[in-house]
Amino acid sequence: MKQLLLLSACLMGTLLSAQNPIQLSLKQAMALSETNNADVRVQSLEKLVAKKVLLQNIAIGLPSVSVGGNYVDNIDLPSQFFDINQDGVIDELKFGTRYSSAGQLSVNQLVFDGSYFVAVLAADVLKGMADISYEQSVINARTATAKSYHMLVILQGNVDNVIKSLRIAADAVDDMQAMHDEGLVEQSDVDQLALNMGQLESALAYAQSMHAVNANLLKLQCGLSEDVTLQLTSSLTSLMLSANQGRSLLDTQFDVNGHVDFRALAVQRMGQSLNMKNEAIQFLPKVYAGYALSQQYVSEGANVWDMGGISANNNAFSSWNVSAKWDLFTSGRRLAKFQEQQIKLQELDILLDHTAQALAIQQSTAKAEFQHALADYQLQSRNVTMAKSILDDTQVKLKAGMATSMAFTQVQSQYQQALSAQLSAAQQALNNHVNLEQALGQSTHSSLND
């Protein structure tokens, strides 16, 4: 029985070592998510899009040059009919040459349009929004990766704890079986311990399956292939040490203006302010200038550009122009649009004030939860120590026939519950540490220094 138990317990470790697993610390996992996470990669491309939009808007105010041309073969020239001699006979007259070609060069320049300057500023705001969105995606990716890493470490700890309990249960079953063979205990005592062992085996299978599922989630967040095998190198002890060192965050002064979510809303307000200014500028005129140069060739020969051809000729002409447009009256529509943008700007002012208060409350809550989680972990760790001591004493009594199998099962279950509570408290402390960092709006995590 012990050999089968050890084989089951070591199965996971054997598979990992056989597949040359990738060793991954928490720091490495978060670094991978910062570059390989799908959302981060998308936001990185959005930053490039914002730069291209800025270039497009700047180009609107620069000169534009276009060229064009055509070549025409008039197979049948159009005719006009007149009674030239006034003799009652209609005469047919054809005008034009069979072949013609023309080329045009035009230059256009925006002289004044207030919307152009707003568009350039708006593109710069768009770039700022893309930068902040990228920063938010990095923070979110690192936070999610840290929590997934924590979960995987906790699940591995749960697997290890169940394996230890299985070994203790197996020893108890063997001892009780030996006592039964000597006629010292009933078969029901052996069955009671065997039943407890079966429940632990079921718990081990579930813990291992959950470990595999969460390992795939961590791979997804790190941008790793699902077929790779991970070996986590950051232990629960080192992670909790880092969390304890993170107590310094409890004394960190909260600055809402530095919070990434507040800055994102502030940039959005800047964009709305530009929308309002753009509507105000519509009251001003728009002025454009242009220049055009054309060259035309005609001939009865197919080579229309040969000046020695039949009826060959050419002509060039050019012009320049200035145009202006000023909408003096739009039946109140323009004023209503301006007022609409004013109202939207007021809405964002309200949201900014509300967000500042909400973020401050969020930070206070995260601070209290982190502080409580650390204290709870210490309490649960003490409970584990006491539960283990009780289990050891009961195991000795069981061998001496001074404790029943039922009592041993209850004590072992109590020990297992204490271990689970300790792991749950550890996960809560680790995650609350990350939550506090996120509530402070930080783009880096102190938990990287594990």
C-alpha positions as CSV (number, residue, x, y, z in Angstrom):
1,M,0.0,0.0,0.0
2,K,2.8,2.4,0.9
3,Q,4.5,1.8,-2.5
4,L,1.3,2.6,-4.4
5,L,0.8,5.7,-2.3
6,L,4.3,7.0,-2.9
7,L,3.9,6.2,-6.6
8,S,0.7,8.3,-6.8
9,A,2.2,11.1,-4.8
10,C,5.4,11.4,-6.9
11,L,3.6,11.0,-10.2
12,M,3.3,14.7,-10.8
13,G,7.0,15.4,-10.0
14,T,8.1,12.5,-12.3
15,L,6.1,13.9,-15.2
16,L,7.5,17.4,-14.7
17,S,11.1,16.2,-14.6
18,A,10.6,14.1,-17.7
19,Q,9.5,17.0,-19.8
20,N,12.4,19.4,-19.0
21,P,10.2,22.0,-17.4
22,I,10.7,25.8,-17.8
23,Q,11.9,27.2,-14.5
24,L,9.8,30.3,-13.7
25,S,10.1,32.8,-10.8
26,L,7.4,35.3,-10.0
27,K,9.6,38.1,-11.4
28,Q,10.2,36.2,-14.6
29,A,6.5,35.4,-15.0
30,M,5.5,39.1,-14.6
31,A,8.2,40.2,-17.0
32,L,6.9,37.7,-19.6
33,S,3.4,39.0,-19.2
34,E,4.6,42.6,-19.7
35,T,5.7,41.7,-23.2
36,N,3.7,38.6,-24.3
37,N,0.3,39.2,-22.8
38,A,-2.3,39.6,-25.6
39,D,-3.8,42.8,-24.2
40,V,-0.4,44.4,-23.7
41,R,0.6,43.6,-27.2
42,V,-2.7,45.1,-28.6
43,Q,-2.2,48.3,-26.6
44,S,1.4,48.5,-27.7
45,L,0.1,48.5,-31.3
46,E,-2.4,51.1,-30.4
47,K,0.5,53.4,-29.4
48,L,1.8,53.1,-32.9
49,V,-1.7,53.8,-34.3
50,A,-1.8,57.0,-32.3
51,K,1.5,58.1,-33.7
52,K,0.2,57.5,-37.3
53,V,-2.9,59.5,-36.5
54,L,-0.8,62.4,-35.4
55,L,1.2,62.3,-38.6
56,Q,-2.0,62.2,-40.6
57,N,-3.4,65.3,-38.9
58,I,-0.2,67.2,-39.3
59,A,-0.2,66.4,-43.0
60,I,-3.6,68.0,-43.4
61,G,-2.0,71.5,-43.0
62,L,0.9,70.8,-45.3
63,P,0.9,71.3,-49.1
64,S,-0.7,68.6,-51.2
65,V,0.5,68.0,-54.8
66,S,-1.3,65.9,-57.4
67,V,-0.7,65.1,-61.0
68,G,-3.0,63.7,-63.6
69,G,-3.2,63.0,-67.3
70,N,-5.2,61.4,-70.1
71,Y,-4.8,60.2,-73.7
72,V,-7.9,60.3,-76.0
73,D,-8.4,58.6,-79.4
74,N,-11.5,60.1,-81.0
75,I,-12.4,57.3,-83.4
76,D,-15.3,59.3,-84.8
77,L,-15.3,63.0,-84.2
78,P,-18.6,64.6,-83.1
79,S,-20.5,66.5,-85.8
80,Q,-22.5,69.7,-86.0
81,F,-25.0,70.4,-88.7
82,F,-25.7,73.8,-90.3
83,D,-27.2,75.2,-93.5
84,I,-24.1,77.2,-94.2
85,N,-25.1,78.5,-97.7
86,Q,-28.7,79.0,-96.9
87,D,-29.6,76.8,-99.8
88,G,-31.8,74.4,-97.9
89,V,-29.1,71.7,-97.7
90,I,-27.8,70.8,-94.2
91,D,-24.0,70.7,-94.2
92,E,-22.1,68.5,-91.7
93,L,-19.2,70.0,-89.9
94,K,-16.7,68.1,-87.7
95,F,-14.6,69.8,-85.1
96,G,-11.4,68.7,-83.3
97,T,-8.6,66.4,-83.9
98,R,-8.5,62.6,-83.6
99,Y,-5.8,62.4,-80.9
100,S,-5.4,64.5,-77.9
101,S,-3.5,64.3,-74.5
102,A,-3.5,66.5,-71.5
103,G,-1.5,66.7,-68.2
104,Q,-2.3,68.6,-65.0
105,L,-0.3,69.6,-62.0
106,S,-2.1,71.1,-59.0
107,V,-0.9,72.3,-55.6
108,N,-3.3,73.0,-52.7
109,Q,-2.5,74.6,-49.4
110,L,-4.6,75.1,-46.3
111,V,-4.2,78.8,-45.3
112,F,-6.4,78.9,-42.2
113,D,-8.8,76.4,-40.5
114,G,-9.0,76.5,-36.8
115,S,-10.1,72.8,-36.8
116,Y,-6.6,71.9,-38.1
117,F,-4.9,73.1,-35.0
118,V,-7.4,71.4,-32.8
119,A,-6.9,68.2,-34.7
120,V,-3.2,68.3,-34.2
121,L,-3.6,68.8,-30.4
122,A,-6.3,66.1,-30.3
123,A,-3.9,63.6,-32.0
124,D,-1.4,64.4,-29.3
125,V,-4.1,63.7,-26.7
126,L,-4.9,60.5,-28.4
127,K,-1.3,59.5,-28.2
128,G,-1.4,60.3,-24.4
129,M,-4.5,58.1,-24.0
130,A,-2.8,55.3,-25.9
131,D,0.3,55.6,-23.6
132,I,-1.9,55.4,-20.5
133,S,-4.0,52.5,-21.8
134,Y,-0.7,50.7,-22.4
135,E,0.4,51.4,-18.9
136,Q,-3.0,50.2,-17.6
137,S,-2.7,47.0,-19.6
138,V,0.8,46.3,-18.2
139,I,-0.5,46.9,-14.6
140,N,-3.5,44.6,-15.2
141,A,-1.4,41.9,-16.9
142,R,1.2,41.9,-14.1
143,T,-1.5,41.9,-11.4
144,A,-3.4,39.0,-13.0
145,T,-0.1,37.1,-13.6
146,A,0.9,37.6,-9.9
147,K,-2.4,36.3,-8.7
148,S,-2.3,33.3,-11.0
149,Y,1.3,32.5,-9.8
150,H,0.1,32.8,-6.2
151,M,-2.8,30.4,-6.9
152,L,-0.4,27.9,-8.5
153,V,2.0,28.0,-5.6
154,I,-1.0,27.6,-3.1
155,L,-2.3,24.7,-5.2
156,Q,1.1,23.1,-5.2
157,G,1.3,23.6,-1.4
158,N,-2.1,21.9,-1.1
159,V,-0.9,19.0,-3.2
160,D,2.1,18.6,-0.9
161,N,0.0,18.8,2.2
162,V,-2.4,16.2,1.0
163,I,0.5,13.9,0.1
164,K,1.9,14.3,3.7
165,S,-1.5,13.5,5.2
166,L,-1.7,10.5,2.9
167,R,1.6,9.2,4.2
168,I,0.5,9.7,7.8
169,A,-2.8,8.0,7.0
170,A,-1.0,5.1,5.3
171,D,1.2,4.6,8.3
172,A,-1.9,4.6,10.5
173,V,-3.6,2.0,8.3
174,D,-0.6,-0.3,8.3
175,D,-0.3,0.0,12.1
176,M,-4.0,-0.6,12.7
177,Q,-3.9,-3.6,10.3
178,A,-1.0,-5.1,12.2
179,M,-2.9,-4.6,15.5
180,H,-6.0,-6.2,13.9
181,D,-3.9,-9.2,12.8
182,E,-2.9,-9.6,16.5
183,G,-6.6,-9.5,17.4
184,L,-6.2,-6.2,19.3
185,V,-8.7,-4.1,17.4
186,E,-11.8,-4.6,15.3
187,Q,-11.9,-4.6,11.5
188,S,-14.1,-1.5,11.7
189,D,-11.2,0.4,13.1
190,V,-9.1,-0.5,10.1
191,D,-11.9,0.4,7.7
192,Q,-12.4,3.8,9.4
193,L,-8.8,4.7,8.7
194,A,-9.0,3.3,5.1
195,L,-12.0,5.4,4.5
196,N,-10.2,8.5,5.6
197,M,-7.3,7.5,3.3
198,G,-9.7,7.1,0.4
199,Q,-11.0,10.6,0.9
200,L,-7.5,12.0,0.9
201,E,-6.7,10.2,-2.3
202,S,-9.8,11.8,-3.9
203,A,-8.7,15.2,-2.6
204,L,-5.2,14.7,-4.1
205,A,-6.6,13.9,-7.5
206,Y,-8.8,17.0,-7.4
207,A,-5.9,19.2,-6.3
208,Q,-3.6,17.9,-9.1
209,S,-6.3,18.5,-11.7
210,M,-6.8,22.1,-10.5
211,H,-3.1,22.6,-10.5
212,A,-3.0,21.6,-14.2
213,V,-5.9,24.0,-15.1
214,N,-4.3,27.0,-13.3
215,A,-0.9,26.2,-14.8
216,N,-2.5,26.6,-18.3
217,L,-4.0,30.0,-17.2
218,L,-0.6,31.2,-16.1
219,K,0.9,30.1,-19.4
220,L,-1.8,32.1,-21.2
221,Q,-1.1,35.2,-19.3
222,C,2.6,34.9,-19.8
223,G,2.2,34.2,-23.6
224,L,3.6,30.7,-23.3
225,S,2.6,27.7,-25.3
226,E,0.2,25.4,-23.6
227,D,2.4,22.3,-24.2
228,V,5.3,23.7,-22.2
229,T,5.7,22.5,-18.6
230,L,6.3,25.0,-15.8
231,Q,8.4,24.6,-12.6
232,L,7.8,27.5,-10.2
233,T,10.9,28.6,-8.4
234,S,9.4,31.2,-6.1
235,S,8.4,29.3,-2.9
236,L,5.5,30.2,-0.6
237,T,8.1,31.2,2.0
238,S,9.8,33.7,-0.2
239,L,6.6,35.1,-1.4
240,M,5.3,35.6,2.1
241,L,8.6,37.2,3.0
242,S,8.1,39.7,0.2
243,A,4.6,40.3,1.3
244,N,5.8,41.1,4.8
245,Q,8.4,43.5,3.4
246,G,5.5,45.1,1.6
247,R,4.2,46.5,4.9
248,S,6.0,49.7,3.9
249,L,3.1,50.3,1.5
250,L,0.9,50.8,4.5
251,D,2.7,54.1,5.1
252,T,2.8,55.2,1.5
253,Q,1.1,58.6,1.0
254,F,-1.7,58.3,-1.6
255,D,-1.5,60.7,-4.5
256,V,-4.6,60.5,-6.7
257,N,-3.0,62.6,-9.4
258,G,-0.4,59.9,-9.9
259,H,-2.9,57.1,-10.1
260,V,-3.1,55.7,-13.6
261,D,-6.9,55.5,-13.7
262,F,-7.2,59.2,-12.6
263,R,-4.7,60.2,-15.2
264,A,-6.6,58.3,-17.9
265,L,-9.8,60.2,-17.0
266,A,-7.9,63.5,-16.9
267,V,-6.6,62.9,-20.4
268,Q,-10.1,62.1,-21.5
269,R,-11.2,65.5,-20.1
270,M,-8.5,67.2,-22.2
271,G,-9.9,65.5,-25.3
272,Q,-13.4,66.7,-24.5
273,S,-12.0,70.2,-23.9
274,L,-10.6,70.2,-27.4
275,N,-13.9,69.0,-28.8
276,M,-15.6,72.1,-27.2
277,K,-12.9,74.3,-28.7
278,N,-13.3,72.8,-32.1
279,E,-17.0,73.6,-32.1
280,A,-16.2,77.2,-31.0
281,I,-13.7,77.5,-33.9
282,Q,-16.4,76.7,-36.4
283,F,-17.6,80.3,-36.0
284,L,-14.4,81.4,-37.9
285,P,-13.9,81.3,-41.7
286,K,-11.8,78.7,-43.6
287,V,-9.3,79.9,-46.2
288,Y,-7.5,77.8,-48.9
289,A,-5.1,78.5,-51.7
290,G,-4.1,76.6,-54.8
291,Y,-2.1,76.6,-58.0
292,A,-2.8,74.6,-61.2
293,L,-0.6,74.0,-64.4
294,S,-2.0,72.2,-67.5
295,Q,-0.4,71.1,-70.8
296,Q,-2.5,70.0,-73.7
297,Y,-1.4,68.3,-77.0
298,V,-3.5,67.6,-80.1
299,S,-2.6,65.8,-83.4
300,E,-4.1,63.8,-86.2
301,G,-1.3,61.3,-85.7
302,A,-1.2,58.7,-82.9
303,N,2.0,60.2,-81.5
304,V,0.2,63.2,-80.2
305,W,3.4,64.6,-78.6
306,D,5.3,64.8,-82.0
307,M,5.2,68.5,-82.9
308,G,6.1,67.6,-86.5
309,G,3.0,65.5,-86.9
310,I,-0.2,66.2,-88.9
311,S,-2.1,69.1,-87.4
312,A,0.0,68.9,-84.3
313,N,-0.2,71.6,-81.7
314,N,0.1,72.1,-77.9
315,N,-1.0,74.6,-75.4
316,A,-0.1,75.3,-71.7
317,F,-2.0,77.3,-69.2
318,S,-1.8,77.9,-65.4
319,S,-3.8,79.6,-62.7
320,W,-3.8,80.2,-58.9
321,N,-6.6,80.8,-56.6
322,V,-7.6,81.8,-53.1
323,S,-10.9,80.7,-51.7
324,A,-12.7,81.3,-48.4
325,K,-15.8,80.0,-46.7
326,W,-17.6,81.6,-43.7
327,D,-20.9,80.2,-42.5
328,L,-22.6,83.2,-41.0
329,F,-25.9,81.6,-40.0
330,T,-26.7,78.0,-39.4
331,S,-30.1,78.3,-37.7
332,G,-28.6,77.8,-34.2
333,R,-27.2,74.3,-35.0
334,R,-23.6,75.4,-34.5
335,L,-24.3,77.1,-31.1
336,A,-26.2,74.0,-29.9
337,K,-23.3,71.7,-30.7
338,F,-20.9,74.0,-28.9
339,Q,-23.2,73.9,-25.8
340,E,-23.5,70.1,-26.1
341,Q,-19.7,69.8,-25.8
342,Q,-19.7,72.2,-22.8
343,I,-22.2,70.0,-21.0
344,K,-20.1,66.9,-21.7
345,L,-17.1,68.7,-20.3
346,Q,-19.0,69.4,-17.1
347,E,-19.9,65.7,-16.8
348,L,-16.2,64.8,-16.9
349,D,-15.5,67.4,-14.2
350,I,-18.0,65.6,-12.0
351,L,-16.5,62.2,-12.8
352,L,-13.0,63.4,-12.0
353,D,-14.1,64.6,-8.6
354,H,-16.0,61.3,-7.9
355,T,-13.1,59.2,-9.2
356,A,-10.7,61.0,-6.9
357,Q,-12.8,60.1,-3.9
358,A,-13.5,56.6,-5.0
359,L,-9.8,55.8,-5.6
360,A,-8.9,57.2,-2.1
361,I,-11.6,54.9,-0.6
362,Q,-10.3,52.0,-2.6
363,Q,-6.8,52.6,-1.4
364,S,-7.9,52.8,2.2
365,T,-9.9,49.5,1.9
366,A,-6.9,47.7,0.2
367,K,-4.6,48.9,3.0
368,A,-7.0,47.6,5.7
369,E,-7.5,44.2,3.9
370,F,-3.8,43.7,3.5
371,Q,-3.1,44.4,7.1
372,H,-5.8,42.0,8.2
373,A,-4.6,39.3,5.8
374,L,-1.1,39.4,7.2
375,A,-2.4,39.1,10.8
376,D,-4.7,36.2,9.8
377,Y,-1.9,34.3,8.1
378,Q,0.1,34.5,11.4
379,L,-2.9,33.2,13.3
380,Q,-3.5,30.3,10.9
381,S,0.2,29.4,11.0
382,R,0.0,29.1,14.8
383,N,-3.1,26.9,14.4
384,V,-1.2,24.6,12.1
385,T,1.5,24.2,14.7
386,M,-1.0,23.3,17.4
387,A,-3.0,21.0,15.1
388,K,0.2,19.1,14.2
389,S,1.2,18.7,17.8
390,I,-2.3,17.3,18.6
391,L,-2.0,14.9,15.6
392,D,1.4,13.6,16.7
393,D,0.1,12.9,20.2
394,T,-3.0,11.2,18.9
395,Q,-0.9,9.1,16.5
396,V,1.3,7.9,19.4
397,K,-1.9,7.1,21.4
398,L,-3.3,5.2,18.5
399,K,-0.3,2.9,18.3
400,A,-0.5,2.4,22.0
401,G,-4.2,1.5,21.8
402,M,-5.2,4.6,23.8
403,A,-7.0,6.4,21.0
404,T,-9.7,5.2,18.6
405,S,-9.5,5.3,14.9
406,M,-12.4,7.7,14.9
407,A,-10.6,10.1,17.2
408,F,-7.5,9.9,15.0
409,T,-9.5,10.5,11.8
410,Q,-11.1,13.6,13.4
411,V,-7.7,15.0,14.6
412,Q,-6.2,14.4,11.1
413,S,-9.1,16.1,9.5
414,Q,-8.6,19.0,11.9
415,Y,-5.0,19.2,10.9
416,Q,-5.9,19.1,7.2
417,Q,-8.4,21.9,7.7
418,A,-5.7,24.0,9.5
419,L,-3.3,23.5,6.6
420,S,-6.0,24.5,4.1
421,A,-6.8,27.6,6.2
422,Q,-3.1,28.6,6.3
423,L,-2.8,28.3,2.6
424,S,-6.0,30.3,2.0
425,A,-4.7,33.0,4.4
426,A,-1.4,33.1,2.6
427,Q,-3.1,33.5,-0.8
428,Q,-5.3,36.2,0.6
429,A,-2.3,38.0,2.0
430,L,-0.3,37.8,-1.3
431,N,-3.3,38.9,-3.4
432,N,-4.1,41.8,-1.0
433,H,-0.5,42.9,-1.3
434,V,-0.9,43.1,-5.1
435,N,-4.3,44.7,-4.7
436,L,-2.8,47.5,-2.5
437,E,-0.1,48.1,-5.1
438,Q,-2.7,48.4,-7.8
439,A,-4.9,50.7,-5.6
440,L,-1.9,53.0,-5.3
441,G,-1.8,53.1,-9.1
442,Q,1.7,51.8,-9.3
443,S,3.1,50.5,-12.6
444,T,5.7,48.3,-10.8
445,H,5.2,45.7,-8.1
446,S,7.5,45.4,-5.1
447,S,6.7,41.7,-5.1
448,L,9.1,41.5,-8.0
449,N,11.9,41.5,-5.6
450,D,11.3,38.0,-4.4
